[in-house]
Amino acid sequence: MDRRKFTMAAIAALAGMAATPAWAKLFYNPDTNRWEEREVSSGGRRGKTIPKEIVSYETKYKVGTIVVETGERRLYLVLEDGKALKYGIGVGRDGFTWAGQHKITRKAEWPGWTPPAAMRKRVPDLPAYMEGGPDNPLGARALYIGSTLYRLHGTSEPWTIGQAVSSGCIRLTNDDIIDLYDRVKVGALVVVHQG
């Protein structure tokens, strides 16, 4: 694309964004691989939500169990009557994958982040601690998994959903982790399958 066409496309995109009402915000939908608008409340948390996809899901796990299928890049929250809510996720990259069962031991809103020592050794310019907020890698919510260093958490990089990019944590869009956070309790079982 030549520079003039790119500039015209950029102007058109900005004009479209300027026309976006104040009550709408963009979010990344991993099922369509597109940015979409979602209405939000004046409080900025969440307003009208787009329902998660409810799918048929026969399993031996009880209602409220979180099942992570890393090969599918999907997380399932087990519901009644052979159903589950399906969420898109980002998973651990090669060398950082894991499988197992643990329980949610803690929940946190806009959590702070302390990178593990091994991660700081690999990436020396990481801070020792990062306050919670929109730019924090843990995103809007975190569900801590057992005594492990792993979490189910939001992300400030929604384009990574569907990818194998993390250091082992399971990431969801901020909208999806807020939704999941509101549905599960401390003590819920988390089952991570490799695949």
Stockholm file with secondary structure:
# STOCKHOLM 1.0

chainA/1-195         MDRRKFTMAAIAALAGMAATPAWAKLFYNPDTNRWEEREVSSGGRRGKTIPKEIVSYETKYKVGTIVVETGERRLYLVLEDGKALKYGIGVGRDGFTWAGQHKITRKAEWPGWTPPAAMRKRVPDLPAYMEGGPDNPLGARALYIGSTLYRLHGTSEPWTIGQAVSSGCIRLTNDDIIDLYDRVKVGALVVVHQG
#=GR chainA/1-195 SS CCHHHHHHHHHHHHHHHHTSCTTEEEEEETTTTEEEEEECCTTSSCCSCCCCEEEECCCSSCTTCEEEETTTTEEEEECSTTEEEEEECBEECTTCCCCEEEEEEEEEESCCBCCCHHHHHHSTTSCSCBCSSTTSTTTTEEEEETTSSCEEECCSCGGGTTSEEESSCEECCHHHHHHHHHHCCTTCEEEEECC
#=GC SS_cons         CCHHHHHHHHHHHHHHHHTSCTTEEEEEETTTTEEEEEECCTTSSCCSCCCCEEEECCCSSCTTCEEEETTTTEEEEECSTTEEEEEECBEECTTCCCCEEEEEEEEEESCCBCCCHHHHHHSTTSCSCBCSSTTSTTTTEEEEETTSSCEEECCSCGGGTTSEEESSCEECCHHHHHHHHHHCCTTCEEEEECC
//
